[in-house]
Amino acid sequence: MPVNTARKAAVRASTSWPTWKRMVWTGAFAAVTFVGTIYGAGLKTQQEWKTERQRIQEVTMDEKMAALEQRRAHLMKQKTQLELKLDDLHSRMRERGEQQQ
């Protein structure tokens, strides 16, 4: 008889909560998990920004100059490539103009 009573109690416990209450609790737990994840990601991002800002402030003037010179060299390379493309475009436009006349 005790086994039968335990089975009835288990069935009653599983059906005692209406479906809508289970859905509400599931949604609440999911919302808390989502908000916690977003909040944690925000904290991590802020910490990374602080670390990066501190690293930039600690960089010596020579390192800053070297970084700026590298950036300038990269930009000059891009400028040269774009100027070549632009010259090529202008020559093709001239050729098309001459062909149409």
BATIKE-410366 format. One record per residue: x, y, z of N, C-alpha, C, O in turn; residue number from 1. Coordinates in nm, 4 decimals. Example, Ala and Ser with C-alpha at 12.3 -4.5 7.8 and 13.67 -1.06 7.14 Angstrom:
BEGIN
<nX:1.3190 nY:-0.5690 nZ:0.7800 caX:1.2300 caY:-0.4500 caZ:0.7800 cX:1.3200 cY:-0.3300 cZ:0.7800 oX:1.4236 oY:-0.3319 oZ:0.8465 num:1>
<nX:1.2850 nY:-0.2250 nZ:0.7080 caX:1.3670 caY:-0.1060 caZ:0.7140 cX:1.2900 cY:0.0030 cZ:0.7870 oX:1.3409 oY:0.1138 oZ:0.8039 num:2>
END
This chain:
BEGIN
<nX:0.0804 nY:-0.1207 nZ:0.0000 caX:0.0000 caY:0.0000 caZ:0.0000 cX:0.0849 cY:0.1275 cZ:0.0000 oX:0.0439 oY:0.2249 oZ:-0.0631 num:1>
<nX:0.1995 nY:0.1328 nZ:0.0663 caX:0.2786 caY:0.2549 caZ:0.0642 cX:0.3299 cY:0.2881 cZ:-0.0749 oX:0.3435 oY:0.4062 oZ:-0.1069 num:2>
<nX:0.3592 nY:0.1887 nZ:-0.1600 caX:0.4064 caY:0.2143 caZ:-0.2953 cX:0.2980 cY:0.2831 cZ:-0.3758 oX:0.3266 oY:0.3780 oZ:-0.4489 num:3>
<nX:0.1759 nY:0.2383 nZ:-0.3643 caX:0.0629 caY:0.2963 caZ:-0.4349 cX:0.0409 cY:0.4404 cZ:-0.3901 oX:0.0105 oY:0.5263 oZ:-0.4729 num:4>
<nX:0.0555 nY:0.4681 nZ:-0.2619 caX:0.0379 caY:0.6030 caZ:-0.2095 cX:0.1478 cY:0.6955 cZ:-0.2636 oX:0.1203 oY:0.8107 oZ:-0.2969 num:5>
<nX:0.2708 nY:0.6462 nZ:-0.2725 caX:0.3804 caY:0.7271 caZ:-0.3251 cX:0.3570 cY:0.7585 cZ:-0.4721 oX:0.3834 oY:0.8704 oZ:-0.5161 num:6>
<nX:0.3085 nY:0.6627 nZ:-0.5480 caX:0.2799 caY:0.6846 caZ:-0.6895 cX:0.1715 cY:0.7900 cZ:-0.7067 oX:0.1826 oY:0.8778 oZ:-0.7923 num:7>
<nX:0.0664 nY:0.7812 nZ:-0.6250 caX:-0.0413 caY:0.8807 caZ:-0.6326 cX:0.0114 cY:1.0202 cZ:-0.5977 oX:-0.0276 oY:1.1192 oZ:-0.6596 num:8>
<nX:0.1001 nY:1.0271 nZ:-0.4980 caX:0.1564 caY:1.1569 caZ:-0.4591 cX:0.2427 cY:1.2140 cZ:-0.5718 oX:0.2415 oY:1.3346 oZ:-0.5964 num:9>
<nX:0.3166 nY:1.1279 nZ:-0.6393 caX:0.4000 caY:1.1741 caZ:-0.7504 cX:0.3144 cY:1.2241 cZ:-0.8653 oX:0.3453 oY:1.3268 oZ:-0.9258 num:10>
<nX:0.2078 nY:1.1530 nZ:-0.8957 caX:0.1182 caY:1.1956 caZ:-1.0034 cX:0.0518 cY:1.3267 cZ:-0.9655 oX:0.0398 oY:1.4168 oZ:-1.0486 num:11>
<nX:0.0084 nY:1.3382 nZ:-0.8396 caX:-0.0561 caY:1.4595 caZ:-0.7937 cX:0.0421 cY:1.5767 cZ:-0.7961 oX:0.0031 oY:1.6880 oZ:-0.8313 num:12>
<nX:0.1677 nY:1.5544 nZ:-0.7596 caX:0.2672 caY:1.6612 caZ:-0.7589 cX:0.2982 cY:1.7080 cZ:-0.9001 oX:0.3205 oY:1.8268 oZ:-0.9229 num:13>
<nX:0.2997 nY:1.6154 nZ:-0.9946 caX:0.3318 caY:1.6552 caZ:-1.1310 cX:0.2165 cY:1.7289 cZ:-1.1981 oX:0.2386 oY:1.8064 oZ:-1.2911 num:14>
<nX:0.0972 nY:1.7062 nZ:-1.1533 caX:-0.0179 caY:1.7733 caZ:-1.2140 cX:-0.0729 cY:1.8841 cZ:-1.1260 oX:-0.1739 oY:1.9450 oZ:-1.1610 num:15>
<nX:-0.0094 nY:1.9121 nZ:-1.0127 caX:-0.0658 caY:2.0118 caZ:-0.9220 cX:-0.0483 cY:2.1533 cZ:-0.9764 oX:-0.1312 oY:2.2398 oZ:-0.9483 num:16>
<nX:0.0567 nY:2.1790 nZ:-1.0529 caX:0.0774 caY:2.3116 caZ:-1.1076 cX:0.0125 cY:2.3178 cZ:-1.2450 oX:0.0360 oY:2.2310 oZ:-1.3290 num:17>
<nX:-0.0680 nY:2.4187 nZ:-1.2677 caX:-0.1249 caY:2.4342 caZ:-1.4023 cX:-0.0144 cY:2.4664 cZ:-1.5038 oX:0.0932 oY:2.5146 oZ:-1.4683 num:18>
<nX:-0.0435 nY:2.4393 nZ:-1.6268 caX:0.0542 caY:2.4601 caZ:-1.7335 cX:0.0984 cY:2.6053 cZ:-1.7404 oX:0.2167 oY:2.6317 oZ:-1.7620 num:19>
<nX:0.0078 nY:2.6998 nZ:-1.7230 caX:0.0435 caY:2.8408 caZ:-1.7357 cX:0.1439 cY:2.8829 cZ:-1.6296 oX:0.2298 oY:2.9672 oZ:-1.6558 num:20>
<nX:0.1343 nY:2.8247 nZ:-1.5086 caX:0.2311 caY:2.8599 caZ:-1.4041 cX:0.3695 cY:2.8079 cZ:-1.4399 oX:0.4694 oY:2.8768 oZ:-1.4190 num:21>
<nX:0.3757 nY:2.6866 nZ:-1.4937 caX:0.5041 caY:2.6323 caZ:-1.5359 cX:0.5649 cY:2.7184 cZ:-1.6462 oX:0.6857 oY:2.7422 oZ:-1.6476 num:22>
<nX:0.4815 nY:2.7649 nZ:-1.7380 caX:0.5302 caY:2.8492 caZ:-1.8467 cX:0.5812 cY:2.9828 cZ:-1.7941 oX:0.6831 oY:3.0335 oZ:-1.8410 num:23>
<nX:0.5108 nY:3.0396 nZ:-1.6971 caX:0.5530 caY:3.1672 caZ:-1.6377 cX:0.6877 cY:3.1503 cZ:-1.5688 oX:0.7771 oY:3.2330 oZ:-1.5868 num:24>
<nX:0.7031 nY:3.0448 nZ:-1.4907 caX:0.8300 caY:3.0222 caZ:-1.4218 cX:0.9432 cY:2.9957 cZ:-1.5215 oX:1.0547 oY:3.0447 oZ:-1.5039 num:25>
<nX:0.9147 nY:2.9195 nZ:-1.6240 caX:1.0163 caY:2.8931 caZ:-1.7257 cX:1.0584 cY:3.0223 cZ:-1.7937 oX:1.1773 oY:3.0458 oZ:-1.8148 num:26>
<nX:0.9613 nY:3.1062 nZ:-1.8280 caX:0.9918 caY:3.2355 caZ:-1.8897 cX:1.0708 cY:3.3249 cZ:-1.7960 oX:1.1625 oY:3.3946 oZ:-1.8393 num:27>
<nX:1.0362 nY:3.3235 nZ:-1.6681 caX:1.1080 caY:3.4069 caZ:-1.5706 cX:1.2536 cY:3.3627 cZ:-1.5591 oX:1.3442 oY:3.4460 oZ:-1.5583 num:28>
<nX:1.2757 nY:3.2327 nZ:-1.5503 caX:1.4139 caY:3.1835 caZ:-1.5414 cX:1.4921 cY:3.2151 cZ:-1.6683 oX:1.6098 oY:3.2507 oZ:-1.6618 num:29>
<nX:1.4275 nY:3.2024 nZ:-1.7822 caX:1.4949 caY:3.2346 caZ:-1.9088 cX:1.5290 cY:3.3841 cZ:-1.9143 oX:1.6373 oY:3.4218 oZ:-1.9593 num:30>
<nX:1.4372 nY:3.4679 nZ:-1.8689 caX:1.4614 caY:3.6127 caZ:-1.8699 cX:1.5769 cY:3.6499 cZ:-1.7772 oX:1.6617 oY:3.7315 oZ:-1.8132 num:31>
<nX:1.5805 nY:3.5908 nZ:-1.6592 caX:1.6890 caY:3.6194 caZ:-1.5647 cX:1.8224 cY:3.5753 cZ:-1.6231 oX:1.9223 oY:3.6462 oZ:-1.6109 num:32>
<nX:1.8243 nY:3.4593 nZ:-1.6860 caX:1.9474 caY:3.4103 caZ:-1.7479 cX:1.9922 cY:3.5034 cZ:-1.8594 oX:2.1107 oY:3.5353 oZ:-1.8692 num:33>
<nX:1.8997 nY:3.5470 nZ:-1.9431 caX:1.9313 caY:3.6367 caZ:-2.0545 cX:1.9857 cY:3.7705 cZ:-2.0038 oX:2.0878 oY:3.8189 oZ:-2.0527 num:34>
<nX:1.9184 nY:3.8292 nZ:-1.9072 caX:1.9615 caY:3.9588 caZ:-1.8538 cX:2.0981 cY:3.9455 cZ:-1.7872 oX:2.1827 oY:4.0338 oZ:-1.8011 num:35>
<nX:2.1198 nY:3.8369 nZ:-1.7157 caX:2.2492 caY:3.8146 caZ:-1.6523 cX:2.3608 cY:3.8017 cZ:-1.7541 oX:2.4713 oY:3.8515 oZ:-1.7328 num:36>
<nX:2.3318 nY:3.7347 nZ:-1.8648 caX:2.4317 caY:3.7190 caZ:-1.9701 cX:2.4669 cY:3.8536 cZ:-2.0315 oX:2.5845 oY:3.8848 oZ:-2.0501 num:37>
<nX:2.3662 nY:3.9330 nZ:-2.0627 caX:2.3889 caY:4.0652 caZ:-2.1218 cX:2.4650 cY:4.1548 cZ:-2.0243 oX:2.5579 oY:4.2250 oZ:-2.0643 num:38>
<nX:2.4268 nY:4.1529 nZ:-1.8987 caX:2.4931 caY:4.2359 caZ:-1.7980 cX:2.6393 cY:4.1949 cZ:-1.7826 oX:2.7278 oY:4.2801 oZ:-1.7756 num:39>
<nX:2.6638 nY:4.0655 nZ:-1.7774 caX:2.8009 caY:4.0159 caZ:-1.7655 cX:2.8860 cY:4.0537 cZ:-1.8851 oX:3.0030 oY:4.0890 oZ:-1.8703 num:40>
<nX:2.8271 nY:4.0464 nZ:-2.0042 caX:2.9007 caY:4.0847 caZ:-2.1247 cX:2.9340 cY:4.2338 cZ:-2.1211 oX:3.0422 oY:4.2742 oZ:-2.1635 num:41>
<nX:2.8420 nY:4.3150 nZ:-2.0711 caX:2.8666 caY:4.4585 caZ:-2.0584 cX:2.9793 cY:4.4875 cZ:-1.9602 oX:3.0634 oY:4.5739 oZ:-1.9850 num:42>
<nX:2.9806 nY:4.4161 nZ:-1.8501 caX:3.0883 caY:4.4347 caZ:-1.7526 cX:3.2231 cY:4.3966 cZ:-1.8113 oX:3.3228 oY:4.4655 oZ:-1.7896 num:43>
<nX:3.2258 nY:4.2871 nZ:-1.8856 caX:3.3511 caY:4.2432 caZ:-1.9473 cX:3.4002 cY:4.3463 cZ:-2.0491 oX:3.5193 oY:4.3768 oZ:-2.0548 num:44>
<nX:3.3077 nY:4.3995 nZ:-2.1291 caX:3.3442 caY:4.4998 caZ:-2.2288 cX:3.4009 cY:4.6246 cZ:-2.1623 oX:3.5014 oY:4.6793 oZ:-2.2076 num:45>
<nX:3.3370 nY:4.6692 nZ:-2.0555 caX:3.3872 caY:4.7867 caZ:-1.9834 cX:3.5271 cY:4.7618 cZ:-1.9281 oX:3.6131 oY:4.8496 oZ:-1.9340 num:46>
<nX:3.5494 nY:4.6436 nZ:-1.8753 caX:3.6804 caY:4.6100 caZ:-1.8213 cX:3.7853 cY:4.6093 cZ:-1.9327 oX:3.8969 oY:4.6577 oZ:-1.9134 num:47>
<nX:3.7498 nY:4.5547 nZ:-2.0489 caX:3.8431 caY:4.5536 caZ:-2.1616 cX:3.8742 cY:4.6956 cZ:-2.2075 oX:3.9889 oY:4.7257 oZ:-2.2406 num:48>
<nX:3.7738 nY:4.7836 nZ:-2.2100 caX:3.7958 caY:4.9230 caZ:-2.2498 cX:3.8918 cY:4.9913 cZ:-2.1526 oX:3.9828 oY:5.0629 oZ:-2.1941 num:49>
<nX:3.8706 nY:4.9684 nZ:-2.0227 caX:3.9589 caY:5.0294 caZ:-1.9233 cX:4.1015 cY:4.9805 cZ:-1.9411 oX:4.1962 oY:5.0589 oZ:-1.9336 num:50>
<nX:4.1166 nY:4.8513 nZ:-1.9645 caX:4.2507 caY:4.7951 caZ:-1.9838 cX:4.3162 cY:4.8534 cZ:-2.1075 oX:4.4340 oY:4.8890 oZ:-2.1045 num:51>
<nX:4.2411 nY:4.8634 nZ:-2.2163 caX:4.2948 caY:4.9184 caZ:-2.3414 cX:4.3325 cY:5.0655 cZ:-2.3233 oX:4.4385 oY:5.1088 oZ:-2.3687 num:52>
<nX:4.2465 nY:5.1413 nZ:-2.2577 caX:4.2744 caY:5.2831 caZ:-2.2335 cX:4.4008 cY:5.3003 cZ:-2.1489 oX:4.4833 oY:5.3874 oZ:-2.1763 num:53>
<nX:4.4149 nY:5.2167 nZ:-2.0463 caX:4.5331 caY:5.2234 caZ:-1.9613 cX:4.6580 cY:5.1852 cZ:-2.0408 oX:4.7636 oY:5.2462 oZ:-2.0238 num:54>
<nX:4.6460 nY:5.0840 nZ:-2.1278 caX:4.7595 caY:5.0420 caZ:-2.2090 cX:4.8030 cY:5.1540 cZ:-2.3024 oX:4.9224 oY:5.1771 oZ:-2.3214 num:55>
<nX:4.7055 nY:5.2236 nZ:-2.3607 caX:4.7370 caY:5.3347 caZ:-2.4512 cX:4.8061 cY:5.4477 cZ:-2.3753 oX:4.8990 oY:5.5097 oZ:-2.4271 num:56>
<nX:4.7615 nY:5.4744 nZ:-2.2539 caX:4.8222 caY:5.5815 caZ:-2.1752 cX:4.9641 cY:5.5473 cZ:-2.1334 oX:5.0468 oY:5.6365 oZ:-2.1143 num:57>
<nX:4.9925 nY:5.4181 nZ:-2.1191 caX:5.1249 caY:5.3764 caZ:-2.0738 cX:5.2251 cY:5.3621 cZ:-2.1886 oX:5.3443 oY:5.3432 oZ:-2.1645 num:58>
<nX:5.1778 nY:5.3710 nZ:-2.3127 caX:5.2665 caY:5.3565 caZ:-2.4272 cX:5.3600 cY:5.4769 cZ:-2.4335 oX:5.3185 oY:5.5906 oZ:-2.4113 num:59>
<nX:5.4870 nY:5.4500 nZ:-2.4641 caX:5.5841 caY:5.5589 caZ:-2.4711 cX:5.5645 cY:5.6377 cZ:-2.6004 oX:5.4962 oY:5.5935 oZ:-2.6929 num:60>
<nX:5.6262 nY:5.7548 nZ:-2.6039 caX:5.6142 caY:5.8418 caZ:-2.7205 cX:5.6749 cY:5.7755 cZ:-2.8439 oX:5.6210 oY:5.7885 oZ:-2.9538 num:61>
<nX:5.7862 nY:5.7049 nZ:-2.8269 caX:5.8493 caY:5.6370 caZ:-2.9404 cX:5.7573 cY:5.5305 cZ:-2.9991 oX:5.7485 oY:5.5151 oZ:-3.1209 num:62>
<nX:5.6888 nY:5.4570 nZ:-2.9112 caX:5.5955 caY:5.3535 caZ:-2.9594 cX:5.4778 cY:5.4172 cZ:-3.0325 oX:5.4310 oY:5.3655 oZ:-3.1340 num:63>
<nX:5.4305 nY:5.5306 nZ:-2.9794 caX:5.3212 caY:5.6011 caZ:-3.0468 cX:5.3643 cY:5.6489 cZ:-3.1850 oX:5.2897 oY:5.6366 oZ:-3.2822 num:64>
<nX:5.4848 nY:5.7034 nZ:-3.1926 caX:5.5360 caY:5.7508 caZ:-3.3217 cX:5.5516 cY:5.6358 cZ:-3.4197 oX:5.5192 oY:5.6500 oZ:-3.5376 num:65>
<nX:5.6008 nY:5.5222 nZ:-3.3721 caX:5.6179 caY:5.4061 caZ:-3.4592 cX:5.4829 cY:5.3579 cZ:-3.5113 oX:5.4704 oY:5.3234 oZ:-3.6288 num:66>
<nX:5.3821 nY:5.3554 nZ:-3.4247 caX:5.2490 caY:5.3127 caZ:-3.4661 cX:5.1912 cY:5.4092 cZ:-3.5694 oX:5.1300 oY:5.3668 oZ:-3.6675 num:67>
<nX:5.2109 nY:5.5398 nZ:-3.5467 caX:5.1613 caY:5.6394 caZ:-3.6416 cX:5.2332 cY:5.6291 cZ:-3.7764 oX:5.1714 oY:5.6457 oZ:-3.8816 num:68>
<nX:5.3633 nY:5.6018 nZ:-3.7726 caX:5.4373 caY:5.5862 caZ:-3.8977 cX:5.3915 cY:5.4633 cZ:-3.9748 oX:5.3826 oY:5.4666 oZ:-4.0976 num:69>
<nX:5.3624 nY:5.3546 nZ:-3.9035 caX:5.3092 caY:5.2345 caZ:-3.9691 cX:5.1738 cY:5.2637 cZ:-4.0318 oX:5.1461 oY:5.2220 oZ:-4.1442 num:70>
<nX:5.0906 nY:5.3348 nZ:-3.9591 caX:4.9581 caY:5.3698 caZ:-4.0110 cX:4.9711 cY:5.4584 cZ:-4.1356 oX:4.8989 oY:5.4406 oZ:-4.2336 num:71>
<nX:5.0639 nY:5.5533 nZ:-4.1298 caX:5.0859 caY:5.6429 caZ:-4.2445 cX:5.1335 cY:5.5639 cZ:-4.3656 oX:5.0868 oY:5.5873 oZ:-4.4771 num:72>
<nX:5.2262 nY:5.4701 nZ:-4.3448 caX:5.2765 caY:5.3882 caZ:-4.4554 cX:5.1634 cY:5.3068 cZ:-4.5176 oX:5.1553 oY:5.2937 oZ:-4.6397 num:73>
<nX:5.0767 nY:5.2525 nZ:-4.4331 caX:4.9619 caY:5.1753 caZ:-4.4832 cX:4.8683 cY:5.2649 cZ:-4.5646 oX:4.8213 oY:5.2256 oZ:-4.6713 num:74>
<nX:4.8420 nY:5.3837 nZ:-4.5144 caX:4.7534 caY:5.4759 caZ:-4.5849 cX:4.8145 cY:5.5220 cZ:-4.7171 oX:4.7434 oY:5.5362 oZ:-4.8167 num:75>
<nX:4.9451 nY:5.5454 nZ:-4.7186 caX:5.0116 caY:5.5858 caZ:-4.8430 cX:5.0047 cY:5.4736 cZ:-4.9473 oX:4.9884 oY:5.4999 oZ:-5.0665 num:76>
<nX:5.0172 nY:5.3507 nZ:-4.9023 caX:5.0069 caY:5.2364 caZ:-4.9929 cX:4.8665 cY:5.2308 cZ:-5.0535 oX:4.8503 oY:5.2094 oZ:-5.1736 num:77>
<nX:4.7660 nY:5.2504 nZ:-4.9688 caX:4.6279 caY:5.2523 caZ:-5.0181 cX:4.6070 cY:5.3672 cZ:-5.1159 oX:4.5399 oY:5.3508 oZ:-5.2178 num:78>
<nX:4.6639 nY:5.4826 nZ:-5.0856 caX:4.6499 caY:5.5995 caZ:-5.1727 cX:4.7097 cY:5.5702 cZ:-5.3096 oX:4.6500 oY:5.6029 oZ:-5.4121 num:79>
<nX:4.8263 nY:5.5092 nZ:-5.3111 caX:4.8923 caY:5.4774 caZ:-5.4376 cX:4.8066 cY:5.3807 cZ:-5.5199 oX:4.7894 oY:5.3993 oZ:-5.6404 num:80>
<nX:4.7540 nY:5.2795 nZ:-5.4552 caX:4.6692 caY:5.1827 caZ:-5.5250 cX:4.5448 cY:5.2504 cZ:-5.5826 oX:4.5058 oY:5.2235 oZ:-5.6962 num:81>
<nX:4.4831 nY:5.3380 nZ:-5.5040 caX:4.3634 caY:5.4072 caZ:-5.5521 cX:4.3952 cY:5.5029 cZ:-5.6661 oX:4.3169 oY:5.5162 oZ:-5.7602 num:82>
<nX:4.5094 nY:5.5691 nZ:-5.6577 caX:4.5480 caY:5.6594 caZ:-5.7661 cX:4.5712 cY:5.5821 cZ:-5.8961 oX:4.5344 oY:5.6297 oZ:-6.0035 num:83>
<nX:4.6320 nY:5.4631 nZ:-5.8874 caX:4.6512 caY:5.3800 caZ:-6.0065 cX:4.5173 cY:5.3380 cZ:-6.0669 oX:4.4995 oY:5.3407 oZ:-6.1886 num:84>
<nX:4.4248 nY:5.2998 nZ:-5.9815 caX:4.2913 caY:5.2614 caZ:-6.0293 cX:4.2205 cY:5.3797 cZ:-6.0939 oX:4.1544 oY:5.3648 oZ:-6.1967 num:85>
<nX:4.2347 nY:5.4972 nZ:-6.0331 caX:4.1709 caY:5.6169 caZ:-6.0865 cX:4.2316 cY:5.6548 cZ:-6.2212 oX:4.1584 oY:5.6913 oZ:-6.3132 num:86>
<nX:4.3633 nY:5.6470 nZ:-6.2345 caX:4.4291 caY:5.6751 caZ:-6.3624 cX:4.3826 cY:5.5769 cZ:-6.4700 oX:4.3581 oY:5.6158 oZ:-6.5842 num:87>
<nX:4.3707 nY:5.4496 nZ:-6.4325 caX:4.3224 caY:5.3482 caZ:-6.5258 cX:4.1792 cY:5.3792 cZ:-6.5699 oX:4.1456 oY:5.3662 oZ:-6.6876 num:88>
<nX:4.0972 nY:5.4192 nZ:-6.4766 caX:3.9583 caY:5.4535 caZ:-6.5083 cX:3.9530 cY:5.5729 cZ:-6.6033 oX:3.8764 oY:5.5726 oZ:-6.6997 num:89>
<nX:4.0336 nY:5.6741 nZ:-6.5763 caX:4.0356 caY:5.7936 caZ:-6.6619 cX:4.0806 cY:5.7572 cZ:-6.8038 oX:4.0242 oY:5.8064 oZ:-6.9015 num:90>
<nX:4.1821 nY:5.6711 nZ:-6.8149 caX:4.2287 caY:5.6328 caZ:-6.9492 cX:4.1220 cY:5.5530 cZ:-7.0232 oX:4.1047 oY:5.5715 oZ:-7.1437 num:91>
<nX:4.0506 nY:5.4655 nZ:-6.9545 caX:3.9420 caY:5.3909 caZ:-7.0205 cX:3.8292 cY:5.4837 cZ:-7.0633 oX:3.7695 oY:5.4651 oZ:-7.1693 num:92>
<nX:3.7998 nY:5.5847 nZ:-6.9795 caX:3.6946 caY:5.6800 caZ:-7.0151 cX:3.7355 cY:5.7611 cZ:-7.1391 oX:3.6529 oY:5.7876 oZ:-7.2264 num:93>
<nX:3.8635 nY:5.8002 nZ:-7.1459 caX:3.9133 caY:5.8722 caZ:-7.2632 cX:3.9024 cY:5.7855 cZ:-7.3887 oX:3.8610 oY:5.8332 oZ:-7.4944 num:94>
<nX:3.9397 nY:5.6578 nZ:-7.3764 caX:3.9313 caY:5.5654 caZ:-7.4899 cX:3.7873 cY:5.5493 cZ:-7.5381 oX:3.7613 oY:5.5484 oZ:-7.6585 num:95>
<nX:3.6950 nY:5.5368 nZ:-7.4450 caX:3.5542 caY:5.5213 caZ:-7.4840 cX:3.5027 cY:5.6492 cZ:-7.5513 oX:3.4256 oY:5.6440 oZ:-7.6471 num:96>
<nX:3.5471 nY:5.7638 nZ:-7.4989 caX:3.5068 caY:5.8903 caZ:-7.5573 cX:3.5600 cY:5.9045 cZ:-7.6985 oX:3.4900 oY:5.9552 oZ:-7.7863 num:97>
<nX:3.6817 nY:5.8609 nZ:-7.7214 caX:3.7405 caY:5.8682 caZ:-7.8549 cX:3.6715 cY:5.7705 cZ:-7.9503 oX:3.6545 oY:5.8009 oZ:-8.0684 num:98>
<nX:3.6323 nY:5.6550 nZ:-7.9004 caX:3.5660 caY:5.5557 caZ:-7.9850 cX:3.4268 cY:5.6028 cZ:-8.0274 oX:3.3813 oY:5.5727 oZ:-8.1377 num:99>
<nX:3.3604 nY:5.6761 nZ:-7.9399 caX:3.2251 caY:5.7225 caZ:-7.9715 cX:3.2265 cY:5.8373 cZ:-8.0721 oX:3.1257 oY:5.8606 oZ:-8.1387 num:100>
<nX:3.3357 nY:5.9084 nZ:-8.0848 caX:3.3410 caY:6.0236 caZ:-8.1754 cX:3.3724 cY:5.9839 cZ:-8.3111 oX:3.3806 oY:6.0688 oZ:-8.3999 num:101>
END
